[in-house]
Amino acid sequence: MSTFQAALSNSLFQTLIPVTILAGLTAGIAHQTGFFTAPPPGAALFEPQTVTIPPRTFSYRADGEFIRGTYATDAPMQTVTETRPLTIMKHQVSLAEYGACVSDGACKAPEAVSYSLGDVPVTGVNYEDAQAYAKWLSERTGESWTLPTDQQLAFAAGTGFPDDAFGLEDDGSNPAIRWLADYRREAAERSKRDPVPRVLGSYGENEYGLSDFGGNVWEWTNTCHRRVQLDKDGSVVRSEDICGVYVTVGNHRAPMTSFIRDPKSGGCAVGTPPDNLGFRLVKSTEWYAPLLKALHDRGIQL
């Protein structure tokens, strides 16, 4: 064996040892956490209908309050390239689906909702309620379900995602123009108010098959509201996440305090409050999702 061949063999040996050890450790963790366990009994009964959003490049307006100097200004447009598909519930979580979680004692009953409404989205639920349902559904199906981020909803909503621009033609420093822009936008938002939940499918589907987005049920996200300070050139000086207030999205964005179930009672951090609060979930489809779920269930965060 030549010196080169010996060196190559030694290098491969040194590389394979840690890889083999890592594979063994991963298999051991997977076994201990139940990665290889079968789905829970009856899992298919709780499996919601989903749609898959194909990868693409898209643009949407950033979330948050943007301040330039001392004046509010439009958030910038941002372009995102998603390289992986997204699996998301076709419909918002229904009242009947949520009721199963309530019956199991894993979710709190929604606020001021009649169970005689029929096949409608669940409303009167807050951020914690949505998180509790996601945990319950994950346990029932053996899968990993979570609230979407604002960006994921923008990805799934496509052309139906709202643009929160004020539409100011100047830098926002003229208070009269700013007031008029605020008035026009809020008047347009209030004119769309429609507080009675409608049967699932009433608002149709978007180009990806997502149903009812932008109707009269705003959807909770995992995205914290934020305030962003810009300098005169538009560069970010400071960005402050305000967790405890989360972005909800309907026909406009509405940052809501996490414990609010009825938006008409208050809790909207900025702008016109939603008509109703509900949610839909995304499903992790990566091969390692069951392992992450098992670790998460045991309080191990990666």
C-alpha positions in Angstrom: 0.0 0.0 0.0 1.4 3.4 -1.0 1.8 6.3 1.5 -1.1 8.1 -0.2 -3.4 5.1 0.0 -2.5 4.6 3.7 -3.2 8.3 4.4 -6.5 8.1 2.5 -7.5 4.9 4.4 -6.6 6.5 7.7 -8.6 9.7 6.8 -11.7 7.7 5.9 -11.4 5.6 9.0 -11.2 8.8 11.2 -14.2 10.2 9.4 -16.3 7.1 9.7 -15.8 6.6 13.4 -17.6 9.9 14.5 -20.3 9.3 11.8 -20.9 5.8 13.1 -21.0 7.0 16.7 -23.4 9.8 15.8 -25.6 7.3 13.9 -25.6 5.0 16.9 -26.4 7.8 19.4 -29.2 9.0 17.1 -30.7 5.5 16.8 -30.5 5.2 20.6 -32.2 8.5 21.2 -34.8 7.6 18.6 -35.5 4.3 20.3 -35.7 5.8 23.8 -38.0 8.7 22.7 -40.4 6.4 20.8 -39.4 7.5 17.4 -40.1 4.1 16.0 -43.4 3.6 17.7 -46.6 3.1 15.7 -49.2 5.9 15.4 -51.7 6.1 18.4 -54.9 4.0 18.0 -57.5 5.8 16.0 -55.0 8.5 14.8 -56.7 8.6 11.3 -60.0 9.7 12.9 -58.3 13.0 14.0 -56.3 13.6 10.8 -57.5 16.9 9.3 -57.7 17.7 5.6 -54.6 19.5 4.4 -53.2 21.2 1.4 -49.5 21.3 0.3 -48.1 24.7 -0.8 -45.4 24.1 -3.4 -42.0 25.9 -3.1 -41.7 29.3 -4.8 -40.4 32.8 -4.4 -42.9 35.3 -3.2 -43.1 38.8 -1.8 -45.2 40.2 1.1 -45.2 43.2 3.4 -43.3 42.7 6.6 -45.3 42.5 9.9 -45.0 45.0 12.7 -45.1 48.7 13.5 -42.4 50.6 11.6 -41.4 54.1 12.8 -39.2 56.4 10.8 -38.0 59.2 13.1 -41.2 59.9 15.1 -43.7 59.0 12.4 -45.3 55.7 11.4 -44.4 54.5 8.0 -45.2 51.5 5.8 -43.4 48.3 6.5 -41.1 47.3 3.7 -41.9 44.6 1.1 -39.7 41.5 1.5 -39.0 38.7 -0.9 -38.7 35.1 0.4 -37.6 32.0 -1.4 -39.2 28.9 0.1 -37.4 25.8 -0.9 -39.6 23.3 0.9 -43.4 22.6 0.5 -45.7 23.6 3.4 -48.4 21.3 4.7 -51.2 23.3 6.3 -54.8 22.6 7.2 -57.1 23.3 4.3 -59.8 24.7 6.7 -59.6 26.5 9.9 -60.1 24.3 12.9 -63.8 23.6 13.2 -66.0 24.0 16.3 -66.6 20.2 16.2 -62.9 19.4 16.0 -62.1 21.8 18.8 -65.0 20.3 20.8 -63.4 16.9 20.8 -60.4 18.5 22.5 -62.7 20.1 25.1 -64.4 16.8 25.7 -61.0 15.2 26.4 -60.3 17.9 29.0 -57.3 19.1 27.0 -58.8 22.4 25.8 -60.9 25.2 27.4 -64.3 25.8 26.0 -64.5 28.7 23.5 -65.9 32.0 24.8 -69.5 33.0 23.9 -70.0 30.3 21.2 -73.1 28.3 20.6 -72.5 24.6 19.6 -75.7 24.7 17.5 -74.0 26.9 14.9 -73.2 23.9 12.6 -70.0 23.2 10.7 -68.3 26.5 11.4 -64.8 27.5 12.4 -64.2 27.6 16.1 -64.0 31.2 17.4 -63.7 32.7 20.8 -60.3 31.1 21.4 -57.0 32.7 22.4 -53.4 32.0 21.7 -53.1 29.6 24.6 -56.2 27.7 23.5 -54.7 27.3 20.0 -51.5 26.0 21.5 -53.3 23.5 23.7 -55.2 22.2 20.7 -52.0 21.8 18.7 -50.5 19.8 21.5 -53.6 17.6 21.8 -53.8 17.0 18.0 -50.1 16.1 18.0 -50.7 13.5 20.7 -53.8 12.1 19.0 -52.2 11.7 15.6 -48.6 11.0 16.6 -47.6 13.9 14.3 -46.2 17.4 14.9 -48.7 20.2 14.6 -48.0 23.9 15.3 -49.4 27.3 14.7 -48.0 28.9 11.5 -45.7 31.9 11.5 -46.9 35.1 9.8 -44.5 34.2 6.9 -45.9 30.7 6.6 -49.4 32.2 6.3 -48.2 34.6 3.7 -46.7 31.7 1.8 -49.9 29.7 2.0 -52.4 32.6 1.4 -50.7 33.6 -1.9 -52.5 36.5 -3.6 -55.1 36.6 -0.7 -52.6 37.8 1.9 -53.4 41.4 3.0 -51.1 44.4 2.3 -51.0 46.6 5.4 -49.6 49.7 3.6 -50.9 53.1 4.7 -50.5 54.2 1.1 -48.8 57.5 2.1 -47.2 59.4 -0.8 -44.9 61.3 1.5 -42.7 60.2 4.4 -45.6 60.3 6.8 -44.5 63.5 8.6 -47.6 65.5 7.5 -50.1 64.7 10.3 -53.1 65.7 8.1 -52.2 63.2 5.4 -51.3 60.5 7.9 -54.7 61.0 9.7 -56.6 60.8 6.4 -54.7 57.6 5.4 -55.5 56.1 8.8 -59.2 57.1 8.6 -59.6 55.7 5.1 -58.0 52.4 5.9 -59.9 51.9 9.2 -63.2 52.9 7.5 -62.5 50.3 4.8 -61.7 47.7 7.4 -64.8 48.4 9.4 -67.1 48.3 6.4 -66.1 44.7 5.9 -67.1 43.7 9.4 -69.2 40.5 9.5 -69.2 39.1 13.1 -71.3 35.9 12.6 -69.1 32.8 11.8 -70.1 31.2 8.5 -70.1 27.5 7.5 -66.7 26.2 6.4 -66.0 26.9 2.7 -68.2 30.0 2.6 -65.3 32.2 1.5 -64.0 29.9 -1.2 -60.4 28.7 -1.9 -57.3 30.4 -3.0 -55.0 29.3 -5.9 -53.5 26.6 -3.7 -56.7 25.2 -2.3 -56.5 27.0 1.0 -60.1 27.6 2.2 -61.7 30.7 3.8 -58.5 32.7 4.4 -59.3 36.4 4.8 -62.9 35.8 5.7 -64.4 36.9 9.0 -62.2 34.7 11.2 -58.7 36.0 11.9 -56.0 33.3 12.5 -53.5 33.2 15.3 -49.8 32.9 14.4 -46.7 32.1 16.3 -45.2 35.4 15.4 -44.6 38.0 18.1 -45.7 41.6 17.3 -42.8 43.9 16.9 -41.9 47.6 16.8 -39.1 48.6 14.4 -37.3 51.9 14.5 -35.8 53.1 11.2 -33.4 56.0 10.5 -34.0 58.6 7.9 -32.5 56.4 5.2 -34.8 53.5 6.1 -32.1 51.4 7.8 -33.2 49.5 11.0 -32.0 51.1 14.1 -33.8 48.9 16.6 -36.3 46.1 16.5 -38.2 45.1 19.6 -40.2 41.8 19.7 -43.3 42.1 21.9 -44.1 38.5 22.8 -47.4 38.2 24.7 -48.9 40.0 21.7 -49.1 37.9 18.6 -49.9 38.6 15.0 -53.4 37.5 13.8 -54.2 37.6 10.1 -57.6 38.0 8.3 -58.4 40.6 5.8 -55.9 42.7 7.6 -53.3 42.1 10.3 -54.3 42.6 13.9 -51.8 42.2 16.8 -53.7 40.6 19.7 -52.8 40.0 23.3 -52.4 36.3 23.9 -55.2 35.8 26.4 -57.9 37.6 24.5 -60.7 35.3 23.2 -63.3 38.0 22.2 -61.6 40.7 20.1 -64.6 43.0 20.6 -63.6 43.2 24.3 -60.3 44.8 23.5 -56.7 43.6 23.3 -55.9 44.7 19.8 -52.5 46.4 20.0 -52.9 48.4 16.7 -55.7 49.3 14.3 -59.2 47.8 13.8 -59.8 44.6 15.9 -60.8 41.3 14.2 -64.4 40.1 13.9 -63.5 36.7 15.4 -60.4 34.8 16.5 -59.7 31.2 15.3 -56.8 29.3 13.8 -55.4 26.6 11.6 -52.2 24.5 12.0 -49.3 23.4 9.9 -47.8 19.9 10.0 -44.1 19.1 10.1 -43.4 16.6 7.4 -39.6 16.3 7.7 -38.4 12.7 8.3 -37.1 13.8 11.7 -40.3 15.5 12.8 -41.4 12.5 15.0 -38.1 12.6 16.8 -38.3 16.3 17.5 -41.9 15.8 18.7 -40.8 13.0 21.1 -38.0 15.2 22.4 -40.3 18.1 22.8 -42.9 16.0 24.7 -40.1 15.2 27.1 -39.2 18.9 27.6 -36.1 18.8 25.4 -35.9 21.8 23.2 -33.4 21.8 20.3 
